Amino acid sequence: MHFIDWAIVGALLIGIVWAAIYTKKYTESVSDFLSANRCARRYLLCISSGMSGIGAISIIAMFEMYYAAGFTAAWWALMMTPVMLIMVLSGWVSYRYRETRVFTLAQFFEVRYSKSFRIFAGILGWSAGIINFGIFPAVGSRFFIYYCGLPEYVPYLGISSYAFVMFLLISISLFFVFLGGQVAVMVTDFIQGMFTNVVLLVILGYILWQFDWSMLIETLQGAPADASMLNPFKTSKLRDFNFFYFFIGAIGLVYGRMAWQGSQGYACSAKNAHEARMGGILGEWRGLVLMLLLLMLPIAAYVVMHNPAFAPIAAQAKQVLDGIDNTTIQKQMTVSVVLSKMFPVGLLGLFCAVMLAAFISTHDTYLHSWGSIFIQDVILPFRKKPFSPKQHIWLLRFSVLFVAVFIFCFGMLFKQNEYILMFFSITGAIFLGGAGACIVGGLYWKRGSTSGAWFALILGCVIAVGGMLLRQSWTSTLYPWMETSAPAILNGLTFVIEGISNNIPGINWKIEAKAFPINSQWIYFLAMTLSMVGYIACSLVEWLVKKRPAFNMDRLLHRGEYAIEGEHAQKIKKPPTGIKAILPSAEFSKSDKFIYYSSLGWTLFWFIIFVGGSCYNLVFAMTDSEWATFWAWKIGITLVIGIGTTIWFFIGGIYDIRDMFHTLKTAKRDVLDDGMVVNHHNLGEQADDKEKFKHEVEKFEHELKNNPHK
């Protein structure tokens, strides 16, 4: 990269480091460190959490998918729009989760089920999380090495550039978390989120100017007939990112809503439940520009690699890619390497800065989350009395440091052999497979039982781990053994697996030596389905046979007589339930309703097009040129709206940051608000708890009085 490019990257880094240092003075309590004292409003939540969710590894994962599937993957993704619509408009899970006032998911499990289940869920979720997190720094570091053209070894030091870059990037993210916890994470993620949106608009404009649309379409038409890059109804040979991948993904969105705790700090940071709900609604608008660019960049890279007009650039990229021995890593880095050869000076640095922001925003969020979960859900439940705030915060920091060391070591040792998104599916399923049933059942069904939760979480874990072991050992051990020593088993397996595949179009399961026949997404689906059935069955037995009484949902959600002042907008004590929960309630202002109905209209518009287009295509079979026209219109409309929402969210986000700083400056901290649970409710929420821990409160107040700087 040119000096100008490095200067751009350096300027961004200096800016966010300064912001992190500035936030340090606002972190005074455990609640501040874990949740920014629950004072984040909608725009701050929307932008910051959105940026934390789209890390460098997620961008590269999307590059892999769209480079393989093109526009067709974007079409099937429209199938998920009504699912997302219902969830964000109703505040599915997120609204009720915020009402519980917990810091972590496993804390909710103790309130709803039992302490032992909290500890088990905490250990399982933490273990699955850090394994899943383990490849994040590795993939991100490889991007910077190949994109920036860094040498294999650091000059004069003689150490691996891969290890050095990974260590440096993890250290920066760790520094942010150490300084200000969730406050620093949220503020720096907001700055990076707004920077990213602006730069992506610039890059998108460059791509649309650089690539002639007719040339782009002509190149995509050269894809194999049954693996089209334009027509989603001509993808029968597409094995992974086809209709069923997105269908299972849509089910997973509902079932596993908020089950993944990589960004659990944001799940509990909202000022109240309504702000959490509005942040989710706004998130649908915030992602427009990002998702459009994640689609267009890999398609542009595909055109460069397959169109003779770009042969010189393609030759340079191919030379770099041929130097990578691992074929999986080659696929991961293809788009990144092509972009490094395609972008001019300035734009090269801007995209590098975007990826740096994406890397840091996800890593500081995940370090904060997984580090917090270990202390809150594995260590804290064994305590009979609270830690002092100072002890508690330092324990959280040491736990975060451990996670940082683990992911560095994992990244150095683990050899990846499948798509990133498939790795996410299988490692996530270790916890998500059963956790979804425990969350939905715990928040929405008063008859959901502790035994049902245990059964679901264990079963989901067993299926996911079993699937992971099968996939890892298939090529090296299982298939060779069956081929030589047990051909009858291999033939029987082939008959069953390929028989299902031949009778259900699009599944594309095939018994072969190079890969396990069933991908990670299908294993995740199996884990979800069986865990949900098990949860319901066990809970029904507890209710109908053992006559277990119903759980007090009002106390869990702080509704009615258990309502806490300020926890709901407009002083609502009992929000609507059932179908009414989807509609605007008394908590909605006029501007809230405008945002609500705009989101509703936008999402329904595209879903109607999806349904209508699918039906029309089944009858008349749209041509590639007709599909090209559709994609051109979709890109144009999304780009125009994306420019407007970027300006809108920037103004709203600045207001929210000022409001958060003012609240943190004037808020009176509650030292008992630290994540401990007593008799199925959070410590300090009832008078008898405060009396029980009166001695601890007096000790803390005495310490604060004699040491004001603390």
VMD Tcl script that draws the C-alpha trace (Angstrom):
set ca {
  {0.00 0.00 0.00}
  {1.00 3.61 -0.60}
  {1.91 6.05 2.20}
  {-1.48 7.76 1.71}
  {-3.24 4.45 2.35}
  {-1.30 3.82 5.55}
  {-2.02 7.41 6.69}
  {-5.77 6.79 6.32}
  {-5.56 3.63 8.42}
  {-3.43 5.39 11.04}
  {-5.84 8.33 11.31}
  {-8.77 6.02 12.04}
  {-6.78 4.10 14.64}
  {-5.70 7.29 16.45}
  {-9.29 8.54 16.51}
  {-10.80 5.43 18.08}
  {-7.94 5.06 20.59}
  {-8.57 8.63 21.76}
  {-12.30 7.89 22.07}
  {-11.61 4.77 24.15}
  {-9.34 6.70 26.52}
  {-11.99 9.40 26.91}
  {-14.63 6.87 28.02}
  {-12.50 5.50 30.89}
  {-13.76 8.06 33.40}
  {-17.37 6.92 32.91}
  {-16.77 3.32 34.03}
  {-17.25 3.29 37.80}
  {-19.30 0.18 38.58}
  {-19.82 -3.42 37.50}
  {-23.01 -2.38 35.74}
  {-21.04 0.26 33.79}
  {-18.47 -2.32 32.71}
  {-21.04 -4.94 31.72}
  {-23.88 -2.88 30.23}
  {-22.91 0.84 30.19}
  {-25.31 1.08 33.17}
  {-28.24 0.34 30.83}
  {-28.43 3.83 29.34}
  {-28.02 3.33 25.57}
  {-30.71 4.66 23.27}
  {-31.88 3.31 19.91}
  {-29.49 4.89 17.38}
  {-26.41 4.16 19.45}
  {-27.56 0.57 19.93}
  {-28.42 0.16 16.27}
  {-25.12 1.47 14.85}
  {-22.76 0.05 17.47}
  {-24.30 -3.42 17.73}
  {-24.61 -3.56 13.95}
  {-20.92 -2.81 13.56}
  {-19.95 -5.35 16.20}
  {-21.91 -8.01 14.32}
  {-20.22 -7.36 11.00}
  {-16.60 -8.08 11.73}
  {-13.73 -8.67 9.34}
  {-14.41 -12.40 9.46}
  {-18.11 -11.90 8.65}
  {-17.23 -9.74 5.66}
  {-14.82 -12.37 4.37}
  {-17.44 -15.07 5.00}
  {-19.95 -13.10 2.91}
  {-17.28 -12.70 0.23}
  {-16.99 -16.51 0.12}
  {-20.73 -17.00 -0.21}
  {-21.43 -14.35 -2.85}
  {-18.33 -15.26 -4.89}
  {-19.71 -18.81 -5.06}
  {-23.40 -17.99 -5.54}
  {-23.59 -14.42 -6.91}
  {-26.93 -12.65 -6.99}
  {-28.83 -15.91 -6.41}
  {-27.91 -15.97 -2.72}
  {-29.32 -12.45 -2.34}
  {-32.64 -13.62 -3.82}
  {-33.08 -16.50 -1.38}
  {-32.09 -14.17 1.45}
  {-35.31 -12.23 0.69}
  {-37.17 -15.27 1.99}
  {-35.99 -14.28 5.46}
  {-37.39 -10.73 5.32}
  {-40.85 -11.47 6.78}
  {-39.25 -13.47 9.57}
  {-36.97 -10.57 10.44}
  {-39.90 -8.16 10.09}
  {-42.07 -9.94 12.64}
  {-39.17 -10.34 15.06}
  {-38.02 -6.71 15.03}
  {-41.50 -5.19 15.01}
  {-42.68 -7.33 17.91}
  {-39.38 -7.20 19.78}
  {-39.35 -11.00 19.67}
  {-37.19 -12.23 22.59}
  {-35.18 -8.95 22.77}
  {-38.03 -7.02 24.42}
  {-38.74 -9.59 27.12}
  {-35.05 -10.34 27.61}
  {-34.39 -6.69 28.42}
  {-37.36 -6.73 30.84}
  {-35.60 -9.40 32.91}
  {-32.78 -6.90 33.69}
  {-30.12 -9.62 33.46}
  {-26.53 -9.06 32.27}
  {-26.04 -12.46 30.62}
  {-28.19 -15.19 29.13}
  {-27.16 -17.73 31.76}
  {-28.18 -15.27 34.49}
  {-31.63 -15.36 32.93}
  {-31.44 -19.16 33.05}
  {-30.87 -19.05 36.83}
  {-33.76 -16.65 37.34}
  {-36.02 -18.82 35.16}
  {-34.70 -22.34 35.86}
  {-31.97 -23.03 38.45}
  {-28.45 -22.10 39.59}
  {-26.94 -25.42 38.46}
  {-28.45 -24.95 35.02}
  {-26.97 -21.43 34.88}
  {-23.50 -22.80 35.58}
  {-23.85 -25.60 33.02}
  {-25.21 -23.21 30.38}
  {-22.50 -20.70 31.21}
  {-19.73 -23.27 30.76}
  {-21.26 -24.69 27.57}
  {-22.02 -21.31 26.02}
  {-18.60 -19.94 26.94}
  {-16.79 -23.01 25.56}
  {-18.73 -22.97 22.27}
  {-18.26 -19.22 22.05}
  {-14.49 -19.10 22.41}
  {-14.06 -22.05 19.99}
  {-16.24 -20.23 17.47}
  {-14.34 -17.01 18.23}
  {-11.03 -18.83 17.82}
  {-10.82 -18.42 14.04}
  {-11.78 -14.72 14.05}
  {-8.28 -13.27 14.51}
  {-6.74 -15.85 12.18}
  {-9.02 -15.00 9.26}
  {-8.73 -11.26 9.89}
  {-4.95 -11.39 10.11}
  {-4.69 -13.33 6.85}
  {-6.75 -10.62 5.18}
  {-4.34 -7.86 6.21}
  {-1.30 -9.91 5.17}
  {-2.58 -10.69 1.68}
  {-4.46 -7.43 1.12}
  {-1.56 -5.21 2.24}
  {1.09 -7.42 0.65}
  {3.02 -7.92 3.88}
  {6.12 -10.17 3.85}
  {6.06 -13.64 5.38}
  {8.33 -12.54 8.23}
  {8.63 -9.19 10.00}
  {11.83 -7.43 8.86}
  {14.64 -7.37 11.46}
  {12.53 -9.31 13.97}
  {12.45 -12.62 12.12}
  {9.00 -13.62 13.47}
  {5.97 -14.67 11.46}
  {3.96 -11.73 10.09}
  {0.82 -13.81 10.61}
  {1.52 -14.18 14.35}
  {2.69 -10.57 14.70}
  {-0.37 -9.05 12.98}
  {-2.73 -11.27 14.97}
  {-1.05 -10.35 18.25}
  {-1.12 -6.63 17.43}
  {-4.79 -6.55 16.42}
  {-5.95 -8.59 19.43}
  {-3.93 -6.30 21.72}
  {-5.65 -3.17 20.37}
  {-9.09 -4.72 20.93}
  {-8.07 -5.87 24.41}
  {-6.88 -2.34 25.27}
  {-10.34 -0.91 24.53}
  {-12.12 -3.43 26.77}
  {-9.65 -2.92 29.63}
  {-10.12 0.85 29.53}
  {-13.87 1.25 29.69}
  {-15.72 -2.03 29.32}
  {-19.04 -1.77 27.50}
  {-18.92 2.05 27.48}
  {-15.66 2.08 25.49}
  {-16.82 -0.76 23.26}
  {-20.07 1.01 22.41}
  {-18.57 4.43 21.68}
  {-15.69 3.12 19.55}
  {-18.04 0.78 17.67}
  {-20.30 3.75 16.90}
  {-17.41 5.77 15.42}
  {-16.26 2.78 13.38}
  {-19.81 2.04 12.26}
  {-20.41 5.53 10.87}
  {-16.97 5.62 9.23}
  {-17.67 2.25 7.61}
  {-21.03 3.30 6.19}
  {-19.60 6.45 4.59}
  {-16.62 4.62 3.08}
  {-18.79 1.82 1.76}
  {-20.93 4.33 -0.10}
  {-17.76 5.72 -1.73}
  {-16.53 2.23 -2.67}
  {-19.92 1.25 -4.03}
  {-19.97 4.35 -6.22}
  {-16.50 3.45 -7.53}
  {-17.57 -0.10 -8.44}
  {-20.69 1.06 -10.27}
  {-18.54 3.58 -12.18}
  {-15.68 1.18 -12.90}
  {-17.71 -1.83 -14.08}
  {-19.97 -1.58 -17.09}
  {-23.25 -3.26 -16.16}
  {-23.57 -5.16 -19.45}
  {-20.01 -6.51 -19.07}
  {-20.76 -7.60 -15.51}
  {-23.94 -9.44 -16.54}
  {-22.24 -11.05 -19.54}
  {-19.50 -12.42 -17.29}
  {-21.97 -13.82 -14.76}
  {-23.87 -15.53 -17.58}
  {-20.76 -17.62 -18.20}
  {-21.31 -19.57 -14.97}
  {-22.34 -23.26 -15.32}
  {-25.95 -23.81 -16.35}
  {-27.04 -25.41 -13.06}
  {-25.00 -23.07 -10.85}
  {-26.21 -19.72 -12.15}
  {-24.91 -16.46 -10.68}
  {-28.04 -14.57 -11.84}
  {-31.04 -16.89 -11.86}
  {-31.82 -18.39 -8.42}
  {-34.00 -21.05 -10.06}
  {-31.03 -22.51 -11.92}
  {-28.92 -23.52 -8.94}
  {-29.67 -27.23 -8.65}
  {-25.94 -28.05 -8.50}
  {-25.14 -25.45 -5.86}
  {-24.33 -27.56 -2.80}
  {-24.05 -25.14 0.11}
  {-25.57 -21.67 -0.33}
  {-28.88 -22.67 -1.90}
  {-32.57 -22.48 -0.96}
  {-32.25 -24.86 1.98}
  {-29.34 -22.94 3.51}
  {-31.49 -19.81 3.80}
  {-34.62 -21.75 4.77}
  {-32.81 -23.28 7.75}
  {-31.30 -19.87 8.47}
  {-34.79 -18.34 8.65}
  {-35.86 -20.98 11.19}
  {-32.69 -20.40 13.16}
  {-33.37 -16.65 13.32}
  {-36.64 -17.25 15.15}
  {-35.56 -20.21 17.23}
  {-32.17 -18.89 18.28}
  {-32.95 -15.19 18.64}
  {-30.33 -13.69 21.02}
  {-29.07 -17.15 21.96}
  {-25.61 -16.36 20.64}
  {-23.87 -14.26 23.26}
  {-20.98 -12.80 21.28}
  {-22.53 -9.37 21.72}
  {-24.36 -9.95 25.00}
  {-23.20 -6.54 26.26}
  {-25.57 -4.91 23.77}
  {-28.44 -7.21 24.74}
  {-28.59 -5.64 28.21}
  {-27.42 -2.05 27.47}
  {-30.70 -0.49 26.33}
  {-32.23 2.27 28.43}
  {-35.47 0.30 28.54}
  {-37.22 -2.50 26.68}
  {-38.83 -0.13 24.16}
  {-35.46 1.36 23.17}
  {-34.15 -2.18 22.63}
  {-37.11 -2.87 20.37}
  {-36.65 0.35 18.38}
  {-32.94 -0.34 18.01}
  {-33.82 -3.64 16.35}
  {-36.29 -1.98 13.97}
  {-33.73 0.65 12.96}
  {-31.14 -2.06 12.44}
  {-33.00 -3.21 9.35}
  {-32.33 0.18 7.73}
  {-28.76 0.44 8.91}
  {-27.70 -2.74 7.12}
  {-28.86 -1.68 3.65}
  {-25.58 -0.21 2.42}
  {-23.46 -2.84 4.10}
  {-25.31 -5.82 2.64}
  {-25.34 -4.25 -0.81}
  {-21.56 -3.79 -0.76}
  {-21.00 -7.30 0.59}
  {-22.88 -8.46 -2.49}
  {-21.23 -6.20 -5.08}
  {-17.56 -6.55 -4.04}
  {-17.31 -10.34 -4.53}
  {-19.30 -10.09 -7.76}
  {-16.84 -7.46 -9.00}
  {-13.97 -9.78 -8.00}
  {-15.63 -12.65 -9.88}
  {-15.84 -10.48 -13.01}
  {-12.16 -9.56 -12.72}
  {-11.16 -13.22 -12.46}
  {-13.40 -14.41 -15.32}
  {-13.49 -11.59 -17.87}
  {-10.58 -11.27 -20.36}
  {-10.77 -7.46 -20.14}
  {-9.25 -7.70 -16.64}
  {-6.68 -10.37 -17.47}
  {-3.63 -8.39 -16.16}
  {-5.26 -7.84 -12.74}
  {-6.47 -11.44 -12.63}
  {-2.94 -12.70 -13.40}
  {-1.49 -10.71 -10.48}
  {-4.18 -12.02 -8.13}
  {-3.73 -15.60 -9.31}
  {0.00 -15.42 -8.69}
  {-0.62 -14.49 -5.04}
  {-3.36 -17.12 -4.59}
  {-1.21 -19.88 -6.10}
  {1.25 -19.26 -3.27}
  {-1.36 -20.37 -0.68}
  {-1.18 -24.13 -0.08}
  {-4.47 -24.56 1.79}
  {-7.38 -24.59 -0.70}
  {-9.83 -23.41 1.97}
  {-7.65 -20.37 2.68}
  {-7.38 -19.75 -1.07}
  {-11.18 -19.48 -1.28}
  {-11.27 -17.19 1.76}
  {-8.66 -14.81 0.37}
  {-9.74 -14.74 -3.30}
  {-11.91 -11.63 -3.11}
  {-9.50 -9.82 -0.76}
  {-6.52 -10.43 -3.04}
  {-8.45 -9.32 -6.14}
  {-9.56 -6.11 -4.41}
  {-5.96 -5.33 -3.41}
  {-4.98 -5.46 -7.08}
  {-8.08 -3.60 -8.29}
  {-8.42 -0.58 -5.98}
  {-6.49 2.66 -6.65}
  {-4.44 4.56 -4.05}
  {-6.71 6.10 -1.42}
  {-9.51 3.64 -1.95}
  {-7.09 0.86 -1.07}
  {-6.44 2.54 2.29}
  {-10.11 3.32 2.92}
  {-11.15 -0.30 2.53}
  {-8.22 -1.42 4.69}
  {-9.42 1.04 7.37}
  {-12.96 -0.40 7.07}
  {-11.62 -3.90 7.65}
  {-9.55 -2.68 10.60}
  {-12.68 -1.10 12.09}
  {-14.62 -4.31 11.44}
  {-11.89 -6.40 13.08}
  {-11.60 -4.24 16.20}
  {-15.36 -3.72 16.66}
  {-16.09 -7.44 16.66}
  {-13.06 -8.46 18.70}
  {-13.55 -5.92 21.50}
  {-17.24 -6.85 21.68}
  {-16.56 -10.59 21.74}
  {-13.68 -10.29 24.19}
  {-15.95 -8.30 26.49}
  {-18.81 -10.77 26.12}
  {-16.99 -14.08 26.54}
  {-14.75 -12.70 29.27}
  {-17.79 -11.42 31.17}
  {-19.74 -14.65 30.75}
  {-17.07 -16.76 32.44}
  {-17.04 -14.58 35.57}
  {-20.78 -13.90 35.66}
  {-22.03 -17.41 34.94}
  {-19.29 -19.79 36.09}
  {-17.60 -18.02 39.03}
  {-20.26 -15.67 40.45}
  {-23.00 -18.32 41.09}
  {-20.71 -20.02 43.63}
  {-20.39 -16.81 45.66}
  {-22.47 -16.37 48.79}
  {-21.79 -12.64 48.90}
  {-20.87 -10.11 46.22}
  {-17.36 -9.10 45.23}
  {-16.44 -5.49 45.84}
  {-16.88 -3.46 42.62}
  {-13.10 -3.10 42.24}
  {-12.51 -6.85 42.67}
  {-15.32 -7.68 40.29}
  {-14.11 -5.40 37.50}
  {-10.53 -6.69 37.75}
  {-11.76 -10.29 37.62}
  {-13.67 -9.40 34.46}
  {-10.53 -7.89 32.96}
  {-8.41 -10.96 33.75}
  {-11.08 -13.18 32.21}
  {-11.07 -11.04 29.06}
  {-7.27 -11.39 28.95}
  {-7.58 -15.18 29.11}
  {-9.99 -15.20 26.16}
  {-7.53 -13.06 24.18}
  {-4.69 -15.51 24.88}
  {-6.89 -18.47 23.95}
  {-8.00 -17.13 20.57}
  {-4.40 -16.24 19.70}
  {-3.26 -19.80 20.42}
  {-6.28 -21.32 18.69}
  {-5.65 -19.23 15.59}
  {-2.04 -20.39 15.47}
  {-2.89 -24.10 15.77}
  {-6.29 -24.73 14.13}
  {-6.44 -25.77 10.47}
  {-9.71 -24.77 8.83}
  {-11.18 -27.04 6.15}
  {-14.60 -25.58 5.30}
  {-16.46 -22.33 4.57}
  {-16.44 -19.81 7.42}
  {-20.24 -19.70 7.57}
  {-20.37 -23.48 7.82}
  {-17.84 -23.40 10.67}
  {-20.03 -20.81 12.38}
  {-23.06 -23.09 11.98}
  {-21.51 -26.20 13.49}
  {-19.64 -24.54 16.36}
  {-22.58 -22.29 17.13}
  {-24.90 -25.29 17.19}
  {-23.03 -26.67 20.22}
  {-24.92 -24.11 22.26}
  {-27.58 -22.72 19.92}
  {-29.03 -26.13 19.08}
  {-30.62 -26.40 22.53}
  {-30.46 -22.84 23.88}
  {-33.17 -21.53 21.58}
  {-35.77 -23.81 23.15}
  {-34.68 -22.74 26.64}
  {-34.93 -19.04 25.77}
  {-38.23 -19.04 23.88}
  {-39.82 -21.49 26.31}
  {-38.49 -19.57 29.30}
  {-39.71 -16.16 28.11}
  {-43.04 -17.11 26.52}
  {-44.32 -20.30 28.19}
  {-45.10 -20.35 31.90}
  {-45.08 -24.17 31.82}
  {-41.53 -24.45 30.49}
  {-39.59 -26.56 32.98}
  {-36.04 -26.93 34.24}
  {-35.90 -30.60 33.18}
  {-36.96 -29.57 29.67}
  {-34.17 -27.00 29.57}
  {-31.57 -29.56 30.68}
  {-32.72 -32.09 28.09}
  {-32.75 -29.56 25.23}
  {-29.34 -28.07 25.93}
  {-27.61 -31.44 26.38}
  {-29.24 -32.97 23.29}
  {-28.38 -29.99 21.09}
  {-24.77 -30.15 22.26}
  {-24.46 -33.90 21.62}
  {-25.81 -33.60 18.07}
  {-23.58 -30.65 17.22}
  {-20.39 -32.14 18.67}
  {-21.16 -35.47 17.00}
  {-21.67 -33.72 13.68}
  {-18.42 -31.78 14.08}
  {-16.45 -34.98 14.80}
  {-17.98 -36.72 11.78}
  {-17.12 -33.83 9.48}
  {-13.57 -33.53 10.78}
  {-12.80 -37.25 10.54}
  {-14.73 -38.16 7.38}
  {-11.99 -37.57 4.80}
  {-9.04 -38.81 6.85}
  {-10.59 -41.75 8.72}
  {-14.24 -42.71 8.24}
  {-14.55 -42.84 4.45}
  {-11.22 -44.68 3.90}
  {-12.17 -47.21 6.59}
  {-15.62 -47.89 5.10}
  {-14.19 -48.08 1.58}
  {-11.62 -50.74 2.52}
  {-13.07 -52.54 5.54}
  {-16.84 -51.98 5.48}
  {-18.08 -51.53 1.90}
  {-21.56 -52.79 2.86}
  {-21.96 -49.90 5.31}
  {-20.74 -47.45 2.69}
  {-23.18 -48.81 0.10}
  {-26.07 -48.68 2.55}
  {-25.20 -45.13 3.54}
  {-24.97 -44.15 -0.12}
  {-28.38 -45.69 -0.83}
  {-30.08 -43.76 2.00}
  {-28.31 -40.39 1.72}
  {-28.32 -40.10 -2.06}
  {-31.83 -41.56 -2.20}
  {-33.09 -38.62 -0.11}
  {-31.07 -36.20 -2.24}
  {-32.45 -37.59 -5.51}
  {-36.03 -37.22 -4.35}
  {-35.79 -33.72 -2.85}
  {-34.42 -31.20 -5.39}
  {-31.79 -28.84 -4.04}
  {-30.50 -30.89 -1.10}
  {-27.51 -32.17 -3.10}
  {-26.21 -34.69 -0.57}
  {-23.54 -36.93 -2.06}
  {-21.33 -39.67 -0.61}
  {-17.77 -38.93 -1.66}
  {-14.29 -39.00 -0.16}
  {-13.59 -35.27 -0.24}
  {-16.36 -34.08 2.14}
  {-18.98 -35.31 4.61}
  {-22.29 -35.59 2.71}
  {-24.34 -33.39 5.09}
  {-23.15 -29.83 5.66}
  {-23.08 -27.99 8.97}
  {-26.33 -26.13 8.33}
  {-28.29 -29.39 8.18}
  {-26.67 -30.62 11.41}
  {-27.73 -27.35 13.05}
  {-31.30 -27.92 11.79}
  {-31.36 -31.41 13.30}
  {-30.09 -30.09 16.65}
  {-32.74 -27.34 16.73}
  {-35.63 -29.63 15.83}
  {-34.92 -32.44 18.27}
  {-34.04 -30.08 21.13}
  {-37.29 -28.16 20.72}
  {-39.33 -31.38 20.70}
  {-37.48 -32.61 23.80}
  {-38.05 -29.35 25.69}
  {-41.79 -29.42 25.01}
  {-42.13 -33.12 25.89}
  {-40.27 -32.85 29.21}
  {-42.19 -29.71 30.19}
  {-45.53 -31.35 29.44}
  {-44.59 -34.31 31.64}
  {-43.67 -31.92 34.48}
  {-47.00 -30.12 34.08}
  {-49.48 -32.91 33.36}
  {-47.92 -35.81 35.28}
  {-45.95 -34.21 38.11}
  {-48.38 -31.27 38.45}
  {-45.57 -28.70 38.57}
  {-47.04 -25.19 39.17}
  {-46.71 -22.47 36.53}
  {-43.81 -20.04 36.75}
  {-44.51 -16.44 37.82}
  {-43.88 -14.64 34.50}
  {-44.82 -11.18 35.84}
  {-42.03 -11.32 38.40}
  {-39.57 -12.55 35.77}
  {-40.45 -9.69 33.40}
  {-41.03 -7.02 36.08}
  {-44.62 -6.42 35.06}
  {-47.73 -5.46 37.02}
  {-47.02 -5.37 40.76}
  {-43.34 -6.16 40.08}
  {-42.84 -3.20 37.69}
  {-39.74 -1.03 38.19}
  {-39.93 2.69 37.45}
  {-38.21 3.68 34.21}
  {-38.11 0.18 32.76}
  {-40.87 0.92 30.25}
  {-41.57 4.01 28.17}
  {-44.69 6.04 29.03}
  {-44.73 4.34 32.47}
  {-46.35 1.21 31.05}
  {-46.62 -1.55 33.67}
  {-48.06 -4.37 31.55}
  {-47.14 -4.30 27.82}
  {-49.49 -6.05 25.35}
  {-49.01 -9.74 24.61}
  {-49.96 -12.11 21.79}
  {-50.75 -10.66 18.38}
  {-51.05 -7.18 19.89}
  {-47.33 -7.27 20.74}
  {-46.54 -6.95 17.01}
  {-48.53 -3.70 16.68}
  {-47.45 -0.26 17.96}
  {-48.33 0.03 21.64}
  {-48.81 3.01 23.95}
  {-45.00 3.19 24.24}
  {-44.76 4.37 20.62}
  {-44.53 8.09 19.88}
  {-45.60 9.53 16.51}
  {-42.05 9.31 15.18}
  {-41.78 5.72 16.47}
  {-44.92 4.81 14.54}
  {-43.53 6.43 11.39}
  {-40.37 4.33 11.69}
  {-42.48 1.25 12.43}
  {-44.75 1.58 9.39}
  {-41.86 2.58 7.10}
  {-40.03 -0.60 8.08}
  {-43.19 -2.62 7.62}
  {-43.80 -1.17 4.14}
  {-40.20 -1.61 2.99}
  {-39.98 -5.23 4.10}
  {-43.39 -6.21 2.73}
  {-42.53 -4.57 -0.59}
  {-39.50 -6.81 -1.12}
  {-41.21 -9.93 0.21}
  {-44.13 -9.43 -2.18}
  {-41.62 -9.12 -5.00}
  {-39.95 -12.33 -3.79}
  {-43.22 -14.28 -3.69}
  {-44.52 -12.79 -6.94}
  {-41.20 -13.31 -8.72}
  {-40.96 -16.91 -7.53}
  {-44.50 -17.71 -8.71}
  {-43.99 -15.93 -12.03}
  {-40.72 -17.75 -12.64}
  {-42.26 -21.15 -12.00}
  {-44.78 -20.48 -14.78}
  {-42.87 -18.40 -17.34}
  {-39.15 -18.97 -16.48}
  {-37.55 -15.52 -16.42}
  {-34.52 -14.99 -18.66}
  {-31.08 -13.88 -17.49}
  {-31.64 -10.43 -19.01}
  {-34.85 -10.01 -17.00}
  {-33.02 -11.03 -13.84}
  {-30.26 -8.54 -14.68}
  {-32.84 -5.75 -14.94}
  {-34.29 -6.68 -11.56}
  {-30.88 -6.62 -9.86}
  {-30.07 -3.24 -11.41}
  {-33.27 -1.73 -9.98}
  {-32.71 -3.28 -6.54}
  {-29.16 -1.93 -6.34}
  {-30.24 1.56 -7.40}
  {-33.13 1.81 -4.93}
  {-31.06 0.47 -2.05}
  {-28.20 2.87 -2.78}
  {-30.45 5.97 -2.71}
  {-32.11 4.96 0.56}
  {-28.75 3.99 2.04}
  {-27.39 7.51 1.56}
  {-30.37 9.00 3.41}
  {-30.24 6.55 6.31}
  {-26.51 7.13 6.82}
  {-27.10 10.86 7.41}
  {-30.17 10.18 9.55}
  {-28.40 7.66 11.81}
  {-25.32 9.83 12.24}
  {-27.43 12.69 13.67}
  {-29.42 10.34 15.92}
  {-26.29 8.54 17.12}
  {-24.50 11.76 18.15}
  {-27.54 12.74 20.22}
  {-27.62 9.31 21.87}
  {-23.92 9.41 22.81}
  {-24.38 12.80 24.47}
  {-27.38 11.43 26.36}
  {-25.41 8.37 27.51}
  {-22.49 10.44 28.80}
  {-24.87 12.75 30.67}
  {-26.67 9.79 32.24}
  {-23.42 8.10 33.29}
  {-22.15 11.35 34.75}
  {-25.19 11.87 36.97}
  {-26.36 8.29 37.66}
  {-26.36 6.88 41.19}
  {-24.74 3.42 41.04}
  {-26.22 0.39 42.79}
  {-23.37 -1.80 44.07}
  {-25.70 -4.82 44.31}
  {-26.53 -4.63 40.60}
  {-23.78 -7.09 39.68}
  {-25.49 -10.18 38.22}
  {-26.10 -12.22 41.39}
  {-29.44 -14.05 41.68}
  {-31.30 -14.91 44.91}
  {-34.46 -17.02 44.98}
  {-35.13 -16.63 41.24}
  {-34.76 -12.86 41.10}
  {-31.87 -10.45 40.65}
  {-30.06 -9.32 43.78}
  {-31.18 -5.97 45.12}
  {-34.61 -5.90 43.46}
  {-36.49 -6.65 46.67}
  {-36.22 -5.11 50.12}
  {-35.22 -8.31 51.89}
  {-32.20 -8.66 49.62}
  {-31.00 -5.18 50.49}
  {-31.35 -5.93 54.20}
  {-29.54 -9.25 53.81}
  {-26.56 -7.55 52.16}
  {-26.72 -4.35 54.21}
  {-23.28 -5.00 55.67}
  {-21.73 -5.25 52.19}
  {-23.45 -2.04 51.08}
  {-22.17 -0.14 54.14}
  {-18.64 -1.45 53.54}
  {-18.71 -0.33 49.92}
  {-20.02 3.11 50.84}
  {-17.33 3.51 53.49}
  {-14.65 2.58 50.95}
  {-16.03 5.09 48.45}
  {-16.18 7.83 51.07}
  {-12.56 7.38 52.13}
  {-11.28 6.81 48.58}
  {-13.26 9.17 46.32}
  {-10.99 8.49 43.33}
  {-12.32 4.91 43.26}
}
mol new
graphics top color blue
foreach p $ca { graphics top sphere $p radius 0.5 }
foreach p [lrange $ca 0 end-1] q [lrange $ca 1 end] { graphics top cylinder $p $q radius 0.2 }
display resetview
